[in-house]
């Protein structure tokens, strides 16, 4: 008698799809119709600044209080309810008040919605001229200007 191949699912650690998702640099998460986290890859957990095992099975409302009052959640709800894909940029505010920019690609799925996230914070801050890397030359010019004025005043005395 031949063995039945592929009837039973492989263990999660051996699942090639799961291993591929876990290797992505982009975040990938599945949120169920009840707004509970079904799956997060390590990148999505980093983006949310929370371990995946703390989020899976929990409601986004419990884990990120007030998220339902944001424009981002309005876009997620639209994808969930109207079953439409969306791509947008959003500045996410973390519970500690810090912010970070992400590009989100939301795709309806049989389980709810899939959310792909790319961290675009450096690009957005560079465009706005607010990244520490971009501020350094400005601060250096200001410092030189201040020193130049101070030296000029001291030589006038």
C-alpha positions in Angstrom: 0.0 0.0 0.0 1.4 3.4 -0.9 1.7 6.2 1.6 -0.6 9.2 1.4 1.7 12.1 0.6 0.7 15.6 1.6 -2.5 14.7 3.4 -1.2 16.0 6.7 0.2 19.5 7.0 3.9 19.8 7.7 5.0 21.2 11.0 5.1 25.0 11.1 8.9 24.9 11.2 9.1 22.8 8.1 6.4 24.7 6.1 8.2 26.3 3.2 5.6 29.1 2.9 6.0 30.0 6.6 9.8 29.9 6.3 9.6 32.2 3.3 7.3 34.7 5.0 9.5 34.7 8.1 12.6 35.6 6.0 11.0 38.7 4.4 12.4 42.1 5.2 8.9 43.5 4.7 6.3 43.0 7.4 3.5 40.5 6.6 0.5 40.0 8.9 -2.9 38.5 8.7 -5.7 40.1 10.7 -8.9 38.1 11.0 -12.5 39.4 10.6 -12.7 39.7 14.3 -9.7 42.1 14.3 -7.5 39.5 16.0 -3.9 38.9 14.8 -3.7 35.5 13.0 -0.1 35.7 11.9 2.8 38.1 12.0 6.2 37.5 10.5 9.3 38.8 12.4 9.5 42.0 10.3 5.9 42.9 11.1 6.6 42.3 14.8 9.6 44.6 14.6 7.5 47.2 12.9 5.0 47.0 15.7 7.7 46.9 18.4 6.1 43.9 19.9 6.9 40.1 19.9 4.6 38.2 17.5 3.7 35.7 20.2 2.3 38.6 22.3 0.1 39.7 19.5 -1.2 36.5 17.8 -4.6 35.7 19.0 -5.1 39.1 20.5 -7.3 42.0 19.2 -5.6 45.0 17.6 -7.8 47.2 19.8 -6.4 45.6 23.0 -2.8 45.8 21.9 -2.9 49.3 20.3 -5.6 51.2 22.3 -7.1 54.1 20.2 -6.1 52.6 16.8 -9.8 52.5 15.9 -9.8 56.3 16.0 -7.0 56.6 13.4 -7.1 57.2 9.6 -5.0 54.1 9.2 -7.7 52.0 10.9 -10.3 53.6 8.6 -8.3 52.3 5.6 -7.9 48.8 7.1 -11.7 48.7 7.9 -12.5 49.7 4.3 -10.4 46.8 3.0 -12.0 44.4 5.5 -15.6 45.4 4.9 -15.6 46.4 1.2 -12.9 43.8 0.2 -10.8 46.3 -1.7 -7.0 46.4 -1.8 -5.2 49.6 -0.9 -1.7 51.0 -0.8 -0.9 54.0 1.3 1.7 55.7 3.5 1.0 56.3 7.1 2.8 57.7 10.1 2.2 55.3 13.0 2.2 56.6 16.5 3.4 54.1 19.1 2.0 53.9 22.7 5.2 55.8 23.9 4.3 58.7 21.6 7.2 58.1 19.1 6.3 57.8 15.4 7.5 56.0 12.4 6.5 56.0 8.7 5.3 52.9 6.9 4.0 52.0 3.5 1.1 49.6 3.9 -0.4 47.3 1.2 -3.6 45.9 2.4 -5.1 42.9 0.5 -8.4 41.2 1.4 -7.9 37.5 2.1 -10.2 34.6 3.0 -9.2 34.9 6.6 -9.7 38.7 6.8 -6.9 41.0 5.5 -3.2 40.7 4.8 -1.1 43.7 5.5 2.3 44.1 4.0 4.4 46.8 5.6 7.6 48.5 4.5 9.5 50.8 6.8 9.9 54.1 4.9 10.8 56.3 7.9 14.3 57.2 6.7 13.0 58.2 3.2 10.2 60.3 4.6 12.4 62.0 7.1 15.0 62.7 4.5 12.4 64.2 2.2 11.2 66.4 5.1 14.8 67.2 6.1 14.3 65.9 9.6 16.6 62.8 9.8 19.6 63.2 12.1 21.8 62.5 9.1 20.2 65.4 7.2 20.3 67.8 10.2 24.0 67.3 10.8 25.2 69.6 8.0 22.7 72.3 9.0 23.8 72.1 12.6 27.5 72.2 11.6 26.9 75.4 9.5 25.0 77.0 12.4 27.8 76.1 14.8 30.5 77.5 12.4 28.4 80.7 12.0 28.1 81.1 15.8 31.8 80.5 16.2 32.7 82.9 13.4 30.6 85.7 15.0 32.1 85.0 18.4 35.7 85.1 16.9 34.8 88.3 15.0 33.5 90.0 18.2 36.6 89.0 20.2 39.0 90.4 17.5 37.0 93.7 17.5 37.9 94.2 21.2 
